[in-house]
Amino acid sequence: MADPTPPSTDALLDAVHRAAFDYFARTTNWANGLVVDNTSAGSPASIAAVGFGLAALPVAVERGWVPRAAARGVALATVRFFRDAPQDGATDGVGHRGFFYHFLDMEEGRRFRGCELSTIDTALLVAGVLCAAAYFDADDPAEAEVRDGAHRIYERVDWDWARDGGETVTMGWTPETGFLRYRWEGYTEALLLYALAAGSPTHPVPRRAFEASTRPYRWKRIYGHDFLYAGPLFIHQFSHLWIDFRGVQDEAMRRRSADLGEPMDYFENSRRATLVQREYAIRNPRGFVGYGPTAWGITASDGPGDAVVTIDGEERRFWGYRARGVPFGPDDGTLAPWAALASLPFAPDVVLECLDELAATHGGTGDTFGFEAAYNPTFPNGDATLGWVCEHYFALDQGPIVLAVENHKTELVWDLMKRCGPVADGLRACGFRGGWLDTA
């Protein structure tokens, strides 16, 4: 009997989109809006996961997956929890100075196992809060409370305090030891953080904070592409899930455009980084199994675990969770399908080719939440085709799929964030201009 006609690429994309959203539909505590970080037993909530979940609500309503009233109820419960959460910096508390602990207990919402007060994860949470506030704009008491609560949450964040007297924003703080030693400097996922921090109406950071963060930028020419380098693919994606950087340039991009003699912005940079990823997989300099033009996506992800294994006479080193990157590594043959899919707005043709191949070789999208979070065909003693396969799903993998696919289809999340005055104000305060900023 012949195989049934395979689904079209559009149908596959719709299925992946819905499956990614289902993670949030099935792992959210509806009483407080907290979202499980991952599907392993006993996982806490992640505040970044909550941010992605909030931004996914408008997508779900517009797609007809969730009634507006139900989505509004989730948004309201979430906003109420974070609006009313104590900000006393207690060791078993929820937050301090407007920031929140990275991980929280799913039920009570208190700090989980001594984690840090996270500046980047608070930024992702705030982005989701503001996105929901922009969407729930009806003349309705519940939606009005969502909007009012969202701005209270945002205005309470003391971004300037988080600089700890330095130029740039620190990565976090704990009540036991104070500020973490590392800062948001160089090209990272913190473009979003600096936009929110500079646009704050209450505790803004000065323009020099963002400009200082750009000084360590590393520009490279790899496989014929001139671009601002960062190895893991997620760095080229996370801020772009919220902010449309097409035609929008800061001083660093204006200087680089002059040097190259062609227009350059962060969106174009991410397009080139995506093509570098694909080219690396085609060249496959380390000789891993399964790499190719439709099998790529090397980023921060779980992995097979720390091990050294001899394969065909060659010692191979493998890792567990690691911020993998190309072309300089680390790389142990682990691929993350979500990372390829989250590049859809930048290079749709090559990403859709990848999607078709994933559907053909990974058993379709009928699993719990779509394709696996990561797999490693080089690692022995795993699945006959895919090798090691990650057992769990992660909110920070599923959320980017929901937002990236929607921005590719309708630009909904981008359009909602363009309606957030503080985002535009923050970009301008950081020195950005051009594109939609000039007409906002």
Sequence and secondary structure as in RCSB ss.txt:
>XXXX:A:sequence
MADPTPPSTDALLDAVHRAAFDYFARTTNWANGLVVDNTSAGSPASIAAVGFGLAALPVAVERGWVPRAAARGVA
LATVRFFRDAPQDGATDGVGHRGFFYHFLDMEEGRRFRGCELSTIDTALLVAGVLCAAAYFDADDPAEAEVRDGA
HRIYERVDWDWARDGGETVTMGWTPETGFLRYRWEGYTEALLLYALAAGSPTHPVPRRAFEASTRPYRWKRIYGH
DFLYAGPLFIHQFSHLWIDFRGVQDEAMRRRSADLGEPMDYFENSRRATLVQREYAIRNPRGFVGYGPTAWGITA
SDGPGDAVVTIDGEERRFWGYRARGVPFGPDDGTLAPWAALASLPFAPDVVLECLDELAATHGGTGDTFGFEAAY
NPTFPNGDATLGWVCEHYFALDQGPIVLAVENHKTELVWDLMKRCGPVADGLRACGFRGGWLDTA
>XXXX:A:secstr
        HHHHHHHHHHHHHHHHHHHB TTT  BBSBSSTT  EEHHHHHHHHHHHHHHHHHTSS HHHHHHHH
HHHHHHHHHS  B  TTSSEETTEEBSEE TTT  B TT  EEHHHHHHHHHHHHHHHHH  SS HHHHHHHHHH
HHHHHH  TTGGGTTSSS BSEEETTTEE S B  SSSTTHHHHHHHHT SSS   HHHHHHHHTT  EEEETTE
EEE  SSGGGGTTGGGT   TT B HHHHHHHHHHTS   HHHHHHHHHHHHHHHHHH TT  TT BTTB   SE
E  S SEEEEETTEEEEE SSEE  TTTS  SS B HHHHHTTTTT HHHHHHHHHHHHHHTTTT STTSS S E
ETTSSSSBTTTBEE S  BHHHHHHHHHHHHHHHT HHHHHHHT HHHHHHHHHTT BSGGGGT 
